[in-house]
Amino acid sequence: MSTTLNVCQRVLNRNAFTSHAPRPLSRNRIVSCPATAPDSQSSPHGALRFLQALAASALLLSSSGSPALAVLNSPNAQIARSVDAALRRSIPAFNPDVKTIQKSLEDVQYFLRIPQRKPWGSMAANVADSLALSQQREVMLAGVPPASRAATESLLDALTAALRKLELAVKTQQPDAVALRVADALKSVAELELLQAPGLPFLIPKEYGTLPRLVGRATVELTVEKADGSRGFSDPAAGGPTSAARLVLTLDGYSAPLSAGNFLKNVLDGVYDNRPIQVNYTSVFVQGPSTRERPPIPLEILPAGEFEPLYRLPLDVQSGELPVLPLSISGALSFARLPSTDSFLSGSDWFIYKFDKQQAGLAGLAFDEGTFGVFGYVTDGMDAVARLEPGDVVTGVRVISGADRLVVPSAAETTTAK
């Protein structure tokens, strides 16, 4: 421990005299995207917080009874590390038995992270329990609307088949096969939970009653083209070069109803049609036209383990507060920060975050984690995101699904609410 503290003291002394370039500003609207290093570390106070967090991590690793326990109790294991995991965890638990299966299968994923001797017996028990519970059809169907019952039956068949394949992979102790099969099973679980989720399990605060909100999920398609007309993208269907690419964005109203609703309303109003793209090593940034600038929206983050989002309050990640939808996943969507406040974000300008693990802080999290409200992710087209360059253009935006879940309060409703 003394060695760790000595190293940390050197970091403190060095950072006390280190300056960091300011975050880039865009036009005169003064909005910004995440940084790859914390500005706060340019002061002794920021470096001290860094020192304390590092010492706490060292204490966790040194005091744990086993390396396995340290791995499973670390923030690295507690926060979603993939788009699928983040979106799955945001779905409200309307059927507790289905959520039990989800938790058991996610534990299997955690167990796979343990180096060397993996707890195959625990994995087998989790899979067996999940398989037994999935056979109780009426329990699994609870909460499903009658119109969706046939689709749910097919999902349950797919879940059972995936669990049996997972059972075999665990029995033969094949880590790669287990990882693949558990991902397939969790995909079926997420689709089942979406069918059982009728809307938001919480009420929007009255002070935001005039704002549009998304009461569920929506998907949006962006078409982007090279500014010079060059064939800089790859066509996934034909396999050849092309000048245009397609990005699919999944918007999550379960965790961020106001942010996702604001974005979807902007899309339907054509705010982002034919808009130029700004690109740097951390983000792909799109601004709405200055003539159609929307009012700021409150910072909106659903903390893990909480029932409803927090508004206008950033999370204290260093104290263990973690978001359900992390910024620390490449493809995260958020509105840009405003210059004079941490409580509101731009209502028009947004970005796709290009998370780089090599530039992450402690526990592998982005330095700006907890200060931006993530409202969705790029779920298809990240290869094209990597090929975007400054000046490329969003030539078209359309809603694929979920427009019916957008609620825009009318003037009459707003007056009644007041």
RODRENMI-669843 format. One record per residue: x, y, z of N, C-alpha, C in turn. Coordinates in steps of 0.1 Angstrom, whole numbers, padded with zeros to 4 digits, always signed. Layout:
N
XYZXYZXYZ
...
! end
This chain:
418
+0008-0012+0000+0000+0000+0000+0009+0012+0000
+0020+0012+0008+0029+0024+0008+0034+0027-0006
+0037+0017-0014+0042+0019-0027+0032+0026-0036
+0019+0021-0034+0008+0028-0042+0007+0042-0038
+0007+0045-0025+0006+0059-0021+0017+0068-0026
+0029+0062-0026+0041+0070-0031+0039+0074-0045
+0034+0064-0053+0032+0066-0067+0021+0077-0069
+0011+0076-0061+0000+0085-0062+0004+0099-0058
+0013+0100-0048+0018+0114-0044+0026+0120-0056
+0033+0112-0063+0041+0117-0075+0031+0122-0085
+0020+0115-0087+0009+0119-0096+0004+0133-0092
+0001+0134-0079-0004+0147-0073+0006+0158-0076
+0018+0156-0073+0028+0167-0075+0029+0171-0090
+0029+0161-0099+0030+0164-0113+0018+0171-0118
+0006+0167-0114-0006+0173-0119-0009+0187-0114
-0002+0190-0103-0004+0203-0097+0002+0214-0106
+0011+0210-0115+0017+0220-0124+0014+0216-0139
+0004+0208-0141+0001+0204-0155-0011+0211-0160
-0011+0217-0172-0023+0224-0177-0029+0215-0188
-0042+0217-0190-0049+0209-0200-0056+0219-0210
-0056+0215-0222-0062+0224-0232-0077+0224-0230
-0083+0236-0232-0098+0237-0229-0105+0228-0239
-0117+0224-0236-0126+0217-0245-0130+0226-0257
-0130+0220-0268-0133+0228-0280-0147+0234-0280
-0148+0246-0284-0161+0253-0285-0166+0253-0299
-0179+0254-0302-0184+0253-0315-0192+0266-0318
-0188+0273-0329-0194+0286-0332-0194+0295-0320
-0205+0303-0319-0206+0311-0307-0217+0307-0297
-0221+0294-0300-0232+0289-0291-0226+0283-0279
-0213+0281-0279-0206+0276-0267-0212+0264-0262
-0211+0253-0269-0215+0240-0264-0203+0231-0265
-0203+0220-0257-0191+0212-0258-0195+0197-0256
-0186+0189-0260-0187+0174-0259-0177+0170-0248
-0177+0157-0245-0168+0152-0234-0153+0154-0238
-0146+0155-0227-0131+0155-0228-0126+0141-0226
-0113+0138-0230-0107+0125-0227-0099+0125-0215
-0097+0137-0209-0090+0138-0196-0097+0149-0188
-0097+0147-0175-0105+0156-0166-0098+0169-0164
-0106+0180-0167-0100+0193-0165-0097+0195-0150
-0104+0188-0141-0102+0191-0127-0089+0186-0122
-0082+0177-0130-0069+0172-0126-0058+0183-0127
-0061+0194-0134-0051+0204-0135-0049+0212-0122
-0058+0209-0112-0056+0215-0099-0052+0205-0088
-0046+0209-0077-0043+0199-0067-0055+0193-0061
-0067+0200-0061-0079+0194-0055-0084+0182-0064
-0083+0185-0078-0087+0174-0087-0078+0162-0086
-0065+0165-0085-0056+0154-0084-0057+0146-0071
-0061+0153-0060-0063+0147-0047-0075+0137-0048
-0085+0141-0055-0097+0132-0057-0092+0119-0065
-0084+0122-0074-0078+0110-0082-0070+0101-0073
-0062+0107-0064-0054+0100-0055-0063+0091-0045
-0074+0097-0040-0082+0090-0031-0089+0078-0038
-0094+0081-0050-0101+0070-0057-0091+0058-0060
-0078+0062-0064-0069+0051-0067-0065+0044-0054
-0064+0051-0043-0061+0044-0031-0072+0034-0027
-0085+0039-0029-0096+0030-0026-0096+0018-0034
-0093+0019-0047-0092+0008-0056-0082-0002-0051
-0070+0003-0047-0059-0005-0042-0063-0013-0030
-0071-0006-0021-0075-0012-0008-0085-0023-0011
-0094-0021-0021-0104-0031-0025-0097-0044-0029
-0087-0043-0038-0080-0054-0043-0072-0061-0033
-0066-0054-0023-0057-0060-0013-0065-0066-0002
-0077-0061+0000-0085-0067+0012-0095-0078+0008
-0097-0080-0005-0107-0090-0009-0101-0104-0006
-0110-0113-0003-0106-0126+0001-0101-0134-0011
-0105-0130-0023-0100-0137-0035-0101-0127-0047
-0092-0130-0057-0093-0121-0069-0107-0121-0076
-0114-0133-0075-0127-0134-0081-0136-0124-0075
-0136-0123-0061-0145-0114-0054-0142-0099-0058
-0129-0096-0059-0125-0083-0063-0130-0079-0077
-0130-0088-0086-0134-0086-0100-0149-0083-0100
-0157-0091-0092-0172-0090-0093-0177-0078-0085
-0169-0073-0075-0173-0062-0067-0168-0048-0073
-0160-0049-0083-0154-0036-0088-0164-0029-0097
-0163-0015-0098-0172-0008-0107-0171-0013-0121
-0160-0019-0125-0159-0025-0139-0169-0035-0141
-0173-0043-0131-0183-0054-0133-0197-0049-0131
-0199-0038-0123-0212-0033-0120-0219-0025-0131
-0211-0018-0139-0216-0009-0149-0217-0017-0163
-0227-0014-0171-0229-0020-0184-0217-0017-0193
-0212-0027-0200-0200-0025-0208-0203-0026-0223
-0216-0029-0226-0220-0030-0240-0233-0023-0242
-0236-0020-0255-0249-0014-0258-0260-0023-0254
-0259-0036-0258-0270-0045-0254-0273-0045-0239
-0262-0046-0231-0264-0047-0217-0270-0034-0211
-0266-0023-0216-0271-0010-0211-0286-0009-0214
-0290-0012-0227-0304-0010-0231-0313-0021-0224
-0307-0033-0222-0315-0043-0215-0317-0039-0200
-0308-0034-0194-0310-0030-0179-0319-0018-0177
-0321-0011-0188-0330+0001-0187-0345-0003-0187
-0348-0015-0192-0362-0019-0193-0368-0021-0179
-0379-0015-0176-0386-0016-0163-0389-0031-0160
-0388-0035-0148-0390-0049-0144-0405-0051-0141
-0413-0052-0151-0428-0054-0149-0431-0069-0146
-0422-0078-0150-0424-0092-0147-0411-0096-0139
-0412-0098-0126-0401-0101-0117-0394-0114-0121
-0402-0124-0126-0396-0137-0129-0387-0136-0141
-0391-0128-0151-0383-0126-0163-0370-0119-0159
-0371-0109-0150-0360-0102-0145-0350-0111-0137
-0356-0121-0130-0347-0130-0123-0339-0138-0133
-0345-0142-0144-0337-0149-0154-0326-0140-0160
-0329-0128-0162-0319-0118-0167-0308-0117-0157
-0311-0115-0144-0300-0114-0134-0291-0127-0134
-0297-0138-0134-0290-0151-0134-0280-0152-0146
-0285-0148-0158-0277-0149-0170-0266-0138-0170
-0269-0127-0165-0259-0116-0164-0248-0120-0154
-0252-0128-0143-0242-0133-0134-0232-0143-0141
-0238-0151-0150-0229-0160-0158-0219-0152-0166
-0223-0140-0172-0214-0132-0179-0203-0127-0170
-0207-0123-0157-0197-0118-0148-0187-0129-0144
-0192-0141-0142-0183-0153-0139-0173-0155-0150
-0177-0153-0162-0167-0155-0173-0155-0145-0172
-0157-0134-0166-0146-0125-0164-0135-0129-0155
-0138-0138-0146-0129-0143-0136-0117-0150-0143
-0105-0146-0140-0094-0153-0147-0091-0166-0141
-0084-0174-0149-0080-0188-0145-0092-0197-0141
-0093-0201-0129-0104-0211-0125-0117-0204-0124
-0126-0207-0134-0139-0201-0135-0149-0210-0127
-0159-0204-0120-0169-0211-0112-0179-0218-0121
-0175-0229-0128-0184-0236-0137-0196-0241-0130
-0195-0245-0117-0206-0251-0110-0217-0240-0107
-0212-0228-0104-0222-0217-0102-0229-0213-0115
-0221-0213-0126-0227-0210-0139-0238-0221-0143
-0235-0234-0140-0244-0244-0143-0257-0243-0135
-0255-0239-0122-0267-0238-0114-0276-0226-0119
-0270-0215-0123-0277-0204-0128-0285-0207-0140
-0278-0214-0150-0285-0218-0162-0296-0228-0159
-0294-0237-0150-0305-0247-0147-0317-0240-0141
-0315-0231-0132-0326-0223-0126-0333-0215-0137
-0326-0209-0146-0332-0201-0156-0340-0210-0165
-0335-0221-0169-0342-0230-0178-0355-0235-0171
-0354-0239-0159-0366-0243-0152-0377-0233-0151
-0373-0220-0148-0382-0209-0147-0389-0206-0161
-0381-0207-0171-0386-0204-0185-0396-0214-0189
-0397-0226-0183-0407-0236-0187-0421-0233-0181
-0421-0224-0172-0434-0220-0166-0441-0209-0175
-0447-0213-0185-0452-0204-0195-0461-0193-0190
-0471-0197-0182-0480-0187-0177-0473-0176-0169
-0463-0180-0161-0455-0171-0153-0448-0161-0163
-0442-0167-0173-0434-0159-0183-0443-0150-0191
-0455-0153-0193-0464-0146-0201-0471-0135-0194
-0470-0134-0180-0476-0124-0172-0472-0110-0177
-0483-0102-0179-0480-0088-0183-0480-0086-0198
-0480-0097-0206-0480-0095-0221-0494-0092-0226
-0495-0081-0234-0508-0078-0239-0513-0090-0248
-0526-0092-0249-0532-0103-0257-0527-0103-0271
-0526-0091-0277-0522-0090-0291-0508-0094-0293
-0500-0095-0283-0486-0098-0284-0483-0112-0280
-0493-0120-0276-0491-0133-0270-0485-0143-0280
-0489-0143-0292-0483-0152-0302-0468-0149-0304
-0464-0136-0305-0450-0133-0306-0442-0137-0294
-0449-0136-0282-0442-0139-0270-0439-0154-0269
-0449-0162-0274-0447-0177-0274-0435-0180-0282
-0433-0174-0294-0421-0176-0302-0409-0172-0295
-0409-0161-0288-0397-0157-0280-0394-0167-0269
-0404-0172-0263-0401-0182-0252-0395-0195-0258
-0399-0199-0270-0393-0210-0277-0378-0207-0280
-0376-0195-0285-0362-0191-0288-0353-0191-0275
-0359-0186-0264-0352-0185-0251-0349-0199-0246
-0358-0208-0247-0356-0222-0243-0345-0228-0251
-0345-0227-0264-0335-0232-0273-0321-0226-0269
-0320-0213-0267-0308-0207-0263-0302-0212-0250
-0311-0214-0240-0307-0218-0227-0302-0233-0228
-0308-0241-0236-0303-0255-0237-0289-0255-0244
-0287-0247-0254-0273-0246-0260-0263-0240-0249
-0268-0230-0241-0259-0225-0231-0256-0236-0221
-0266-0244-0217-0263-0255-0207-0253-0264-0212
-0253-0267-0225-0243-0276-0231-0229-0270-0231
-0228-0257-0234-0215-0250-0234-0209-0249-0221
-0218-0247-0210-0212-0246-0197-0208-0260-0192
-0215-0270-0196-0212-0284-0192-0198-0288-0198
-0196-0284-0210-0183-0287-0217-0172-0277-0214
-0175-0267-0206-0166-0256-0201-0158-0250-0213
-0167-0244-0222-0161-0237-0234-0164-0222-0232
-0155-0214-0227-0158-0200-0224-0163-0192-0236
-0157-0194-0248-0162-0187-0260-0176-0190-0264
-0179-0203-0263-0193-0207-0266-0203-0202-0256
-0199-0202-0243-0207-0197-0233-0210-0182-0235
-0200-0175-0238-0202-0160-0241-0212-0158-0252
-0211-0166-0263-0220-0165-0274-0234-0169-0270
-0236-0180-0264-0249-0185-0260-0256-0177-0250
-0249-0172-0240-0256-0163-0230-0260-0150-0236
-0253-0145-0246-0257-0133-0253-0270-0135-0261
-0271-0147-0267-0283-0150-0274-0295-0151-0265
-0293-0158-0253-0304-0159-0244-0308-0145-0238
-0299-0137-0235-0302-0124-0230-0309-0115-0240
-0306-0117-0253-0313-0110-0263-0328-0113-0263
-0331-0126-0262-0345-0130-0261-0352-0125-0249
-0345-0125-0238-0350-0119-0225-0354-0105-0227
-0345-0097-0233-0348-0083-0235-0360-0080-0244
-0361-0088-0254-0373-0087-0263-0386-0090-0256
-0385-0100-0247-0397-0104-0239-0400-0093-0230
-0390-0087-0223-0393-0076-0214-0399-0064-0220
-0395-0061-0233-0400-0050-0240-0415-0052-0243
-0419-0064-0246-0433-0067-0248-0441-0065-0235
-0435-0067-0224-0442-0066-0211-0442-0052-0205
-0435-0043-0211-0433-0030-0205-0443-0020-0212
-0454-0017-0206-0464-0008-0212-0460+0006-0213
-0451+0011-0205-0448+0025-0205-0438+0029-0194
-0438+0041-0190-0429+0045-0179-0435+0041-0165
-0426+0036-0156-0431+0032-0143-0430+0044-0133
-0428+0056-0138-0427+0068-0129-0434+0080-0136
-0436+0090-0129-0442+0102-0134-0432+0113-0137
-0434+0120-0148-0425+0131-0151-0428+0143-0141
-0417+0149-0136-0420+0160-0126-0428+0171-0133
-0437+0177-0125-0446+0187-0130-0439+0199-0137
-0428+0202-0132-0421+0214-0137-0416+0212-0152
-0416+0199-0156-0412+0196-0170-0424+0191-0178
-0436+0194-0173-0448+0189-0179-0451+0194-0193
-0444+0205-0197-0446+0210-0211-0437+0204-0221
-0427+0196-0217-0417+0190-0226-0422+0177-0232
-0418+0175-0245-0421+0162-0251-0414+0151-0244
-0420+0139-0243-0413+0128-0237-0415+0115-0245
-0406+0106-0245-0407+0093-0251-0410+0082-0241
-0422+0076-0242-0426+0066-0232-0423+0052-0236
-0411+0049-0239-0407+0036-0244-0394+0037-0252
-0394+0029-0263-0382+0029-0272-0386+0034-0286
-0376+0040-0293-0378+0044-0307-0365+0041-0314
-0366+0039-0327-0354+0038-0335-0354+0048-0346
-0343+0054-0349-0341+0064-0359-0330+0060-0369
-0332+0063-0381-0322+0060-0392-0316+0073-0397
-0303+0075-0396-0295+0086-0402-0288+0082-0414
-0290+0089-0425-0282+0087-0437-0271+0098-0438
-0259+0094-0439-0247+0103-0439-0240+0101-0452
-0235+0112-0458-0227+0112-0470-0214+0119-0469
-0204+0115-0477-0192+0122-0478-0194+0136-0484
-0187+0146-0479-0189+0159-0484-0183+0160-0498
-0173+0153-0501-0167+0154-0515-0172+0143-0524
-0182+0136-0520-0188+0126-0529-0179+0113-0530
-0168+0112-0523-0160+0100-0524-0166+0088-0518
-0162+0076-0522-0167+0064-0517-0159+0060-0505
-0162+0067-0494-0154+0064-0482-0160+0054-0472
-0172+0050-0475-0179+0040-0466-0179+0026-0473
-0183+0016-0466-0184+0003-0471-0199-0001-0471
-0204-0006-0482-0217-0011-0482-0218-0025-0476
-0225-0027-0465-0225-0040-0458-0233-0050-0466
-0242-0046-0475-0250-0055-0483-0242-0060-0496
-0238-0050-0503-0231-0053-0516-0216-0056-0514
-0210-0051-0503-0197-0054-0500-0187-0045-0507
-0191-0035-0514-0182-0026-0521-0182-0012-0514
-0174-0003-0519-0174+0011-0514-0186+0019-0518
-0189+0029-0510-0201+0037-0513-0199+0051-0507
-0206+0061-0512-0204+0074-0507-0214+0078-0495
-0224+0069-0493-0234+0071-0482-0234+0059-0473
-0238+0062-0460-0239+0051-0450-0251+0053-0442
-0255+0043-0435-0267+0043-0427-0264+0040-0413
-0269+0049-0404-0267+0047-0389-0281+0045-0383
-0282+0035-0374-0294+0033-0367-0292+0036-0352
-0300+0045-0347-0300+0050-0333-0311+0044-0326
-0309+0038-0314-0320+0034-0305-0321+0044-0294
-0333+0050-0293-0336+0060-0283-0343+0053-0271
-0338+0056-0259-0344+0049-0247-0351+0059-0238
-0365+0058-0239-0373+0067-0231-0375+0061-0217
-0371+0049-0214-0373+0043-0201-0363+0049-0191
-0351+0053-0196-0341+0059-0187-0341+0074-0189
-0344+0079-0201-0342+0094-0204-0354+0098-0212
-0366+0098-0207-0378+0102-0215-0378+0116-0221
-0373+0126-0213-0373+0139-0218-0362+0141-0229
-0350+0136-0227-0339+0138-0236-0343+0130-0249
-0347+0118-0248-0350+0110-0260-0362+0116-0267
-0372+0121-0259-0384+0127-0266-0380+0140-0273
-0371+0148-0267-0367+0160-0273-0360+0157-0287
-0351+0147-0286-0344+0143-0299-0354+0138-0309
-0363+0129-0305-0373+0124-0315-0381+0135-0321
-0385+0145-0313-0393+0156-0318-0385+0164-0328
-0372+0166-0325-0364+0173-0334-0363+0166-0347
-0361+0153-0347-0361+0145-0359-0373+0146-0367
-0385+0145-0361-0398+0146-0368-0400+0160-0374
-0394+0170-0368-0395+0184-0372-0384+0187-0383
-0376+0178-0386-0366+0180-0397-0354+0189-0393
-0351+0190-0380-0341+0199-0375-0327+0194-0380
-0325+0181-0381-0311+0176-0385-0310+0172-0399
-0320+0175-0408-0318+0172-0422-0308+0182-0428
-0299+0176-0436-0288+0183-0444-0280+0192-0434
-0276+0186-0423-0267+0193-0414-0253+0188-0415
-0243+0197-0415-0229+0192-0416-0225+0186-0403
-0215+0177-0404-0210+0170-0392-0196+0175-0388
-0194+0177-0375-0181+0180-0370-0175+0167-0363
-0163+0164-0365-0157+0152-0360-0143+0155-0354
-0141+0149-0342-0128+0149-0336-0126+0135-0330
-0115+0134-0322-0112+0120-0318-0121+0115-0307
-0129+0123-0301-0138+0119-0290-0153+0118-0295
-0157+0125-0305-0171+0126-0308-0174+0129-0323
-0186+0126-0326-0192+0131-0339-0203+0140-0335
-0202+0153-0339-0211+0164-0334-0220+0169-0344
-0232+0171-0341-0242+0176-0351-0250+0188-0344
-0250+0199-0351-0257+0211-0346-0270+0213-0354
-0280+0217-0346-0292+0222-0353-0289+0236-0359
-0297+0240-0368-0295+0253-0374-0298+0264-0363
-0291+0275-0364-0292+0286-0354-0306+0292-0355
-0312+0291-0366-0326+0297-0368-0336+0288-0362
-0333+0276-0358-0343+0267-0352-0338+0261-0339
-0330+0269-0332-0325+0265-0319-0336+0262-0309
-0335+0250-0302-0345+0247-0292-0340+0251-0278
-0350+0252-0269-0346+0256-0255-0338+0245-0249
-0330+0249-0239-0322+0238-0232-0331+0228-0225
-0326+0216-0223-0333+0206-0216-0326+0202-0203
-0333+0198-0193-0326+0195-0180-0317+0182-0182
-0305+0182-0175-0297+0170-0174-0305+0159-0168
-0306+0148-0174-0315+0137-0170-0307+0124-0170
-0305+0118-0158-0297+0106-0157-0305+0096-0147
-0307+0084-0151-0312+0074-0143-0301+0066-0136
-0299+0068-0123-0288+0060-0116-0292+0046-0115
-0282+0037-0115-0284+0023-0113-0290+0020-0099
-0300+0012-0099-0307+0009-0086-0318+0019-0082
-0320+0029-0090-0330+0039-0086-0343+0037-0095
-0354+0042-0090-0367+0040-0096-0369+0050-0108
-0364+0062-0106-0367+0073-0116-0354+0081-0118
-0354+0088-0129-0342+0096-0132-0340+0108-0123
-0327+0112-0121-0324+0125-0115-0324+0136-0125
-0328+0147-0121-0329+0159-0130-0320+0170-0125
-0312+0176-0134-0303+0187-0132-0292+0184-0122
-0289+0172-0119-0279+0168-0109-0269+0158-0116
-0256+0161-0117-0247+0151-0122-0245+0140-0111
-0240+0129-0115-0237+0118-0106-0223+0119-0100
-0222+0115-0088-0209+0114-0081-0203+0100-0084
-0197+0098-0095-0192+0085-0099-0181+0080-0090
-0173+0089-0085-0162+0085-0076-0167+0080-0063
-0180+0083-0059-0186+0078-0047-0195+0065-0050
-0194+0061-0062-0201+0048-0065-0214+0050-0073
-0219+0063-0076-0231+0065-0083-0228+0062-0098
-0235+0052-0104-0233+0048-0118-0246+0049-0126
-0246+0054-0138-0258+0055-0146-0262+0041-0152
-0275+0040-0155-0280+0028-0162-0275+0028-0176
-0275+0040-0183-0270+0042-0196-0256+0049-0195
-0245+0042-0196-0232+0049-0194-0228+0056-0207
-0220+0067-0204-0213+0074-0215-0202+0065-0220
-0196+0057-0211-0184+0049-0214-0187+0037-0223
-0194+0039-0233-0197+0029-0244-0196+0036-0257
-0188+0031-0266-0187+0038-0279-0201+0037-0286
-0205+0049-0291-0218+0050-0297-0229+0056-0288
-0225+0061-0276-0235+0067-0267-0239+0081-0273
-0252+0084-0271-0258+0096-0277-0262+0105-0265
-0258+0118-0267-0262+0128-0257-0262+0142-0263
-0270+0151-0256-0269+0165-0260-0257+0171-0255
-0253+0182-0261-0240+0189-0258-0242+0197-0245
-0231+0200-0238-0231+0208-0226-0232+0222-0229
-0239+0230-0221-0239+0244-0221-0228+0251-0213
-0224+0263-0216-0212+0268-0209-0213+0273-0195
-0225+0277-0191-0227+0284-0178-0234+0275-0168
-0237+0263-0171-0244+0254-0162-0241+0239-0164
-0241+0232-0153-0240+0217-0153-0254+0211-0152
-0265+0219-0151-0278+0214-0148-0287+0213-0161
-0282+0219-0172-0290+0219-0184-0281+0215-0196
-0286+0209-0206-0279+0206-0219-0286+0213-0230
-0279+0214-0241-0285+0220-0253-0297+0212-0258
-0307+0219-0262-0319+0212-0267-0318+0209-0282
-0307+0213-0289-0306+0211-0303-0293+0203-0307
-0282+0206-0301-0269+0201-0305-0266+0188-0298
-0262+0178-0305-0260+0165-0299-0248+0158-0305
-0243+0147-0299-0231+0141-0304-0232+0126-0302
-0224+0119-0309-0221+0104-0308-0207+0103-0301
-0207+0097-0290-0194+0096-0282-0186+0084-0287
-0173+0087-0290-0164+0076-0295-0155+0072-0283
-0160+0064-0274-0153+0060-0262-0140+0052-0265
-0129+0056-0259-0117+0049-0261-0112+0044-0248
-0111+0031-0246-0107+0025-0233-0092+0029-0230
-0084+0032-0240-0070+0036-0237-0070+0050-0231
-0080+0058-0232-0080+0071-0227-0089+0072-0214
-0094+0061-0209-0103+0061-0198-0096+0063-0185
-0104+0066-0175-0098+0068-0161-0099+0055-0153
-0100+0057-0140-0101+0046-0131-0114+0037-0134
-0112+0024-0132-0123+0015-0135-0128+0015-0150
-0120+0021-0158-0123+0021-0173-0134+0029-0177
-0137+0040-0169-0148+0049-0172-0143+0062-0178
-0152+0068-0187-0149+0081-0192-0148+0091-0181
-0139+0101-0183-0137+0111-0173-0149+0119-0171
-0158+0120-0181-0170+0128-0180-0182+0119-0177
-0180+0107-0173-0191+0098-0169-0199+0105-0157
-0212+0105-0159-0221+0111-0149-0224+0125-0151
-0218+0132-0161-0221+0146-0163-0229+0149-0176
-0230+0138-0184-0239+0139-0196-0250+0130-0195
-0262+0133-0199-0274+0125-0199-0274+0117-0212
-0271+0104-0212-0272+0095-0224-0286+0091-0226
-0291+0093-0238-0305+0089-0242-0306+0078-0252
-0295+0072-0255-0296+0060-0265-0282+0057-0270
-0282+0049-0280-0269+0044-0286-0270+0042-0301
-0259+0042-0308-0259+0037-0322-0259+0022-0321
-0269+0016-0326-0270+0001-0326-0267-0005-0339
-0264+0002-0349-0260-0003-0362-0253+0008-0369
-0241+0005-0375-0234+0015-0383-0222+0021-0376
-0216+0015-0365-0205+0021-0359-0192+0020-0368
-0192+0011-0377-0181+0011-0387-0181+0024-0395
-0193+0028-0399-0194+0041-0406-0190+0053-0397
-0194+0053-0384-0190+0063-0375-0175+0066-0375
-0168+0055-0375-0153+0056-0375-0148+0062-0388
-0155+0062-0399-0151+0067-0411-0155+0081-0414
-0163+0087-0405-0168+0100-0407-0157+0111-0405
-0158+0121-0413-0148+0132-0413-0155+0145-0413
-0147+0156-0408-0153+0169-0407-0159+0173-0421
-0171+0179-0421-0177+0183-0433-0187+0173-0440
-0186+0161-0435-0196+0151-0440-0210+0156-0436
-0220+0151-0442-0233+0157-0441-0244+0146-0437
-0253+0150-0428-0265+0142-0425-0275+0145-0436
-0277+0137-0446-0286+0140-0457-0300+0137-0454
-0302+0128-0445-0316+0124-0442-0318+0117-0428
-0329+0120-0422-0332+0113-0409-0347+0109-0409
-0349+0097-0406-0363+0092-0405-0365+0083-0393
-0377+0082-0388-0381+0074-0377-0385+0060-0382
-0378+0050-0377-0381+0036-0381-0393+0031-0373
-0392+0033-0360-0403+0028-0351-0403+0037-0338
-0414+0037-0332-0416+0044-0319-0422+0058-0319
-0425+0063-0331-0431+0076-0332-0444+0077-0324
-0451+0065-0323-0464+0065-0316-0462+0066-0301
-0449+0064-0296-0446+0065-0282-0441+0079-0278
-0441+0088-0287-0437+0102-0284-0450+0110-0279
-0449+0115-0268-0460+0123-0262-0456+0138-0262
-0464+0146-0269-0461+0161-0269-0473+0167-0263
-0472+0172-0250-0483+0178-0243-0489+0190-0251
-0502+0190-0252-0509+0201-0258-0510+0213-0249
-0513+0225-0255-0515+0237-0247-0526+0235-0236
-0536+0228-0239-0547+0225-0230-0543+0217-0218
-0535+0206-0221-0529+0198-0211-0520+0206-0202
-0512+0214-0208-0502+0222-0200-0510+0231-0190
-0520+0238-0195-0528+0247-0187-0534+0239-0175
-0540+0227-0178-0546+0219-0168-0536+0215-0157
-0524+0211-0162-0514+0206-0152-0510+0218-0143
-0510+0230-0148-0506+0241-0139-0517+0244-0129
! end
